Amino acid sequence: MFAVLQVLKSLKTSKGNLNPNELAKHRHFNCRKSEEEIAKALKGNERQDFLFGLKQEFESYQFYQKKIIACDKQIDKFLKKHIKLDPIKKNSKPKRNPTKESIKTHLK
């Protein structure tokens, strides 16, 4: 999933870099296909209407990710406020979700 996001970011930020070899470099290390196979699959699909739609969808994805992060922050504030009011919960340690944290670092 993260490799796909990197390709989409590359398409958006590099003013439409459509070089399949450059895009294939974003291949995830765990992917079974080689860079050459991925580059071959990406070759020749340069329809502007498809690229426009892809960019629109990626921007929508980024927009909703920002909204989700803002919502998470608001929930966190709410929970911290209510944990301070409850003496039992106040003394317990929160459990961290490492997956959520690693996803946030990849989306920045």
C-alpha positions in Angstrom: 0.0 0.0 0.0 2.8 2.4 0.9 4.5 1.8 -2.4 1.3 2.9 -4.3 1.2 6.1 -2.2 4.8 6.8 -3.1 4.1 6.4 -6.8 1.1 8.6 -6.6 3.1 11.3 -4.7 5.8 11.0 -7.4 3.2 11.5 -10.1 1.8 14.6 -8.3 4.9 16.3 -7.1 7.2 15.8 -10.1 4.8 17.4 -12.5 3.6 14.2 -14.0 6.8 12.1 -14.1 5.6 9.1 -16.2 8.9 7.4 -16.6 8.0 3.8 -15.7 11.6 3.0 -14.5 11.5 5.9 -12.1 8.1 5.0 -10.8 9.1 1.3 -10.4 11.9 2.4 -8.0 9.1 3.0 -5.4 8.5 -0.8 -5.3 8.0 -2.1 -1.8 10.9 -4.4 -0.7 8.4 -7.2 0.0 6.9 -7.1 -3.5 7.3 -10.3 -5.5 7.6 -8.5 -8.8 10.9 -7.1 -9.9 11.4 -3.4 -10.8 11.7 -4.4 -14.4 8.3 -6.2 -14.3 6.7 -3.3 -12.6 8.2 -0.8 -15.1 6.9 -3.0 -18.0 3.4 -2.9 -16.5 3.5 0.9 -16.1 4.7 1.5 -19.7 2.5 3.3 -22.2 -0.6 4.2 -20.1 -0.3 8.0 -20.4 -4.0 8.9 -21.0 -4.4 12.3 -19.6 -8.0 11.7 -18.5 -6.9 8.7 -16.4 -4.0 10.7 -14.9 -6.3 13.5 -14.1 -8.8 11.2 -12.4 -5.9 9.5 -10.5 -4.6 12.8 -9.3 -8.1 13.9 -8.2 -8.5 10.6 -6.2 -5.1 11.0 -4.6 -5.9 14.5 -3.5 -9.2 13.3 -2.0 -7.3 10.6 -0.2 -4.9 13.2 1.3 -7.8 15.4 2.2 -9.6 12.7 4.1 -6.3 11.6 5.8 -5.9 15.1 7.2 -9.5 15.0 8.4 -9.0 11.6 10.1 -5.8 13.0 11.8 -7.7 16.0 13.1 -10.5 13.8 14.4 -8.0 11.5 16.1 -6.5 14.6 17.8 -9.9 15.7 19.0 -10.7 12.3 20.3 -7.3 12.2 22.1 -8.0 15.5 23.8 -11.4 14.4 24.9 -10.1 11.1 26.3 -7.2 12.8 28.1 -9.6 15.3 29.7 -11.9 12.5 30.9 -9.1 10.3 32.1 -7.9 13.1 34.3 -11.3 13.2 35.9 -11.4 9.5 36.7 -9.0 8.5 39.5 -8.7 4.9 38.4 -8.0 5.7 34.8 -5.6 8.5 35.8 -3.1 6.1 37.3 -3.1 3.5 34.4 -0.7 3.6 31.6 -2.0 3.9 28.0 -1.3 1.2 25.5 0.3 2.4 22.3 -0.7 1.0 18.9 2.6 0.8 16.9 0.9 0.1 13.6 -1.0 3.4 13.8 2.2 5.3 14.5 4.1 3.7 11.7 1.3 4.4 9.2 1.4 8.1 10.2 5.1 8.4 9.5 4.6 6.9 6.0 1.8 9.4 5.2 3.9 12.5 6.0 
